């Protein structure tokens, strides 16, 4: 395997591992704060993006050396807005529909990425890639539907918001890819997109009764680690890979997150995954393999 391919594979592996910590750290933050609900979930999202933006402040030193093409700033800013929309809609959907339905719908991102790449980049997916997408999503659905459903307050609106989160996630990655193609280095691009997302998310918790203060220091520590691992390492790795390989493959690799999160939950929190997680995880891995082979 060429060294470039090895580097891409290692970056994607690091991204999957890092992003798999997201749900674990969110659980630890909520437990430390003794809070549940949409308000505190949005607090986590907003602070996650804010901390990530602050950690990326040194990246701005490289900005004067960039030679940006027209539209680069617009694409980076739009990517940040869609990242904020992804977090806001998906997290809100969890309080309205069942967690299973929300998870299944938000993992439809590869479908929208494939359609966007087909329309925008003229990258026609092969039949084997399309088959891999279907199999991988089937595995993700098996994992989600195999769990215990939560109370659905407004399933129609919740399902719609989860679907919006999936579309927003696909647009975030595609717009970020274009911003990098127009001259943004990955560090500066991430600093711009994360800062825009943070500014867009910061006012939202107050609308749902959330508060940024009066939480124990441990809660902020877990949120800070979310900014460092899932956001900086995870999302930034996937953004970088979007420029190196077909976007559909990157979004498919991200479907490995439920498998990684389940393994981490077992080893770190003692949560034994249901049988559906093992079966669905195996199906998902087969689907990813088919898609990778079809897009080689």
DAVENSUL-V463610 format. One record per backbone hydrogen bond with DSSP energy under -1.0 kcal/mol. CO is the residue of the C=O (numbers start at 1). NH is the residue of the N-H. If there is no record, write none. Layout:
CO_NH / CO_NH
This chain:
2_6 / 3_7 / 4_8 / 5_9 / 6_10 / 7_11 / 8_12 / 9_13 / 10_14 / 11_15 / 12_16 / 13_17 / 14_18 / 15_19 / 16_20 / 18_21 / 19_22 / 21_25 / 22_26 / 23_27 / 24_28 / 25_29 / 26_30 / 27_31 / 28_32 / 29_33 / 30_34 / 30_35 / 37_41 / 38_42 / 39_43 / 40_44 / 41_45 / 42_46 / 43_47 / 44_48 / 45_49 / 46_50 / 47_51 / 48_52 / 49_53 / 50_54 / 51_55 / 52_56 / 54_57 / 56_59 / 57_60 / 58_61 / 59_62 / 60_63 / 63_66 / 69_72 / 71_75 / 72_76 / 73_77 / 74_78 / 75_79 / 76_80 / 77_81 / 78_82 / 79_83 / 80_84 / 81_85 / 82_86 / 83_87 / 84_88 / 85_89 / 86_90 / 87_91 / 88_92 / 89_93 / 90_94 / 93_96 / 93_97 / 96_154 / 98_102 / 99_103 / 100_104 / 101_105 / 102_106 / 103_107 / 105_108 / 108_111 / 108_112 / 109_113 / 110_114 / 111_115 / 112_116 / 113_117 / 114_118 / 115_119 / 116_120 / 117_123 / 122_124 / 126_130 / 127_131 / 128_132 / 129_133 / 130_134 / 131_135 / 132_136 / 133_137 / 134_138 / 135_139 / 136_140 / 137_141 / 138_142 / 139_143 / 140_144 / 141_145 / 142_146 / 144_147 / 154_158 / 155_159 / 156_160 / 157_161 / 158_162 / 159_163 / 160_164 / 161_165 / 162_166 / 163_167 / 164_168 / 165_169 / 166_170 / 167_171 / 168_172 / 169_173 / 170_174 / 171_175 / 172_176 / 173_177 / 174_178 / 175_179 / 176_180 / 177_181 / 178_182 / 179_184 / 180_183 / 182_69 / 185_189 / 186_190 / 187_191 / 188_192 / 189_193 / 190_194 / 191_195 / 192_196 / 193_197 / 194_198 / 195_199 / 196_200 / 197_201 / 198_202 / 201_204 / 204_207 / 205_208 / 205_210 / 216_219 / 216_220 / 217_221 / 218_222 / 219_223 / 220_224 / 221_225 / 222_226 / 223_227 / 224_228 / 225_229 / 226_231 / 227_232 / 228_233 / 229_234 / 230_235 / 231_236 / 233_237 / 234_238 / 235_239 / 236_240 / 237_241 / 238_242 / 240_243 / 241_244 / 241_245 / 246_250 / 247_251 / 248_252 / 249_253 / 250_254 / 252_255 / 253_256 / 254_257 / 256_260 / 257_261 / 258_262 / 259_263 / 260_264 / 261_265 / 262_266 / 263_267 / 264_268 / 265_269 / 265_271 / 274_277 / 274_278 / 275_279 / 276_280 / 277_281 / 278_282 / 279_283 / 280_284 / 281_285 / 282_286 / 283_287 / 284_288 / 285_289 / 286_290 / 287_291 / 288_292 / 289_293 / 290_294 / 291_295
